Amino acid sequence: MLIRTQQTKFQLICYAFQKTTMITTIPENIDTYIAGFPEEVRKNMELIRMTIKKAVFDVREKISYGMPTFTLRGKYLVYFAGHKNHIGLYPVPENHPDFINAFSAYKTSGKGTIQFPYNKPLPLDLITRIVKFREQENLEKAAKKKVQS
């Protein structure tokens, strides 16, 4: 079931049946989101989903901004989204020295996005590293906030 919204500022770009389709409905959950893609893309999205859930204990799933979103203790951790030729993962530590070499094999946006093309194997180890890095960032932010209060 899809939830139709007229107030959304975002349109979900969905790759389906060998063409790009703009849809203006937002899926109510990640299963519905993934179901809108061709089988091979669905398999990759499920791999990303399982990798994220395995990397971080107690991660929660939801749809935010029309994309599969994972939160930890109520704070955003990572998002992913399917596009015509790739799956994007957001946000990523683009200029962090621990990731520069690993990211060189993929397109990044300068806005914390990495693209995993459909015609390449998914770098599940890299995705795990990104998610664990984001977990640590979130924990550090929470600790700073706690100290400042």
C-alpha positions in Angstrom: 0.0 0.0 0.0 1.3 3.5 -0.9 0.6 6.7 1.0 -0.2 9.5 -1.4 0.9 13.0 -0.2 0.4 16.3 -2.0 2.7 18.2 0.3 5.9 16.3 -0.4 8.8 18.3 -1.7 10.5 15.3 -3.1 9.7 12.9 -5.9 11.0 9.4 -5.7 13.0 8.4 -8.8 12.2 4.8 -9.4 14.1 2.5 -11.9 11.6 0.0 -13.2 11.3 -2.0 -16.3 14.4 -0.6 -18.0 13.3 3.1 -17.7 13.1 5.8 -15.2 9.7 6.5 -13.7 8.9 9.5 -11.6 6.4 8.5 -8.9 4.7 10.9 -6.5 3.7 8.4 -3.9 5.8 7.6 -0.9 5.9 4.0 0.2 4.7 3.3 3.7 7.7 1.0 4.5 10.9 -0.4 3.1 9.4 -3.6 1.9 7.0 -1.6 -0.3 9.8 0.6 -1.5 12.0 -2.3 -2.6 9.1 -4.1 -4.2 8.9 -1.3 -6.8 12.2 -2.2 -8.4 13.3 -5.0 -10.8 14.4 -8.3 -9.2 18.1 -7.8 -9.5 17.9 -4.3 -8.0 15.6 -5.7 -5.2 18.3 -8.3 -4.4 21.0 -5.6 -4.0 18.7 -3.4 -1.9 18.0 -6.3 0.4 21.7 -7.0 0.7 22.3 -3.4 1.7 19.4 -3.5 4.1 20.7 -6.7 5.8 24.3 -5.3 5.9 23.1 -2.2 7.7 21.0 -4.2 10.2 23.9 -6.5 10.8 26.4 -3.7 11.3 24.6 -1.8 14.0 22.7 -3.3 16.9 19.2 -1.9 17.5 18.9 0.0 14.2 15.3 0.9 13.3 13.8 1.2 9.8 11.5 3.8 8.3 10.8 5.8 5.2 12.0 9.4 5.3 12.2 11.8 2.4 10.7 8.9 0.3 13.8 6.7 1.0 14.6 3.7 3.1 16.0 5.2 6.3 17.8 3.7 9.3 17.9 5.3 12.7 19.7 4.7 15.9 18.2 5.9 19.2 15.9 8.2 17.2 18.8 9.8 15.2 19.3 9.3 11.5 22.0 6.9 10.6 21.9 6.3 6.8 19.6 6.3 3.9 19.7 4.5 0.6 17.8 5.0 -2.7 17.5 3.3 -6.0 18.1 5.3 -9.2 18.3 4.4 -12.9 21.9 3.1 -12.8 22.9 2.9 -9.2 21.9 2.7 -5.5 22.9 5.8 -3.5 23.9 5.6 0.1 23.7 8.8 2.3 25.5 10.3 4.2 29.0 9.1 3.9 32.3 10.4 5.3 33.6 11.6 1.9 36.8 13.4 2.9 37.7 11.2 5.8 41.2 9.8 5.3 40.0 6.2 6.3 37.7 6.2 3.3 39.4 8.1 0.5 41.0 5.0 -1.2 37.8 2.9 -0.8 35.7 5.7 -2.3 37.9 6.3 -5.3 36.3 3.3 -7.1 32.8 5.0 -6.9 31.2 8.2 -7.8 30.6 10.5 -4.9 28.7 13.8 -4.9 30.5 16.2 -2.6 27.3 16.2 -0.5 27.9 13.0 1.4 26.7 10.5 -1.3 28.2 7.4 -2.7 26.8 5.6 -5.8 27.0 1.8 -6.2 26.4 1.0 -9.9 24.1 -1.9 -10.7 26.8 -3.4 -13.0 29.3 -3.8 -10.1 29.3 -6.1 -7.1 28.2 -4.4 -3.9 31.0 -3.6 -1.5 29.3 -5.0 1.6 32.5 -4.5 3.7 32.6 -0.8 2.7 28.9 -0.4 3.5 29.5 -2.0 6.9 32.5 0.4 7.6 30.4 3.4 6.5 27.5 2.4 8.8 29.8 1.8 11.8 31.5 5.1 11.2 28.1 6.9 11.1 27.1 5.1 14.4 30.3 6.4 16.0 29.6 9.9 14.8 26.1 9.8 16.2 27.4 8.5 19.5 30.0 11.3 19.7 27.4 13.9 18.9 25.1 12.6 21.6 27.9 12.6 24.1 28.9 16.2 23.3 25.2 17.3 23.6 25.0 15.5 27.0 28.1 17.3 28.3 26.9 20.7 27.1 23.5 20.3 28.9 
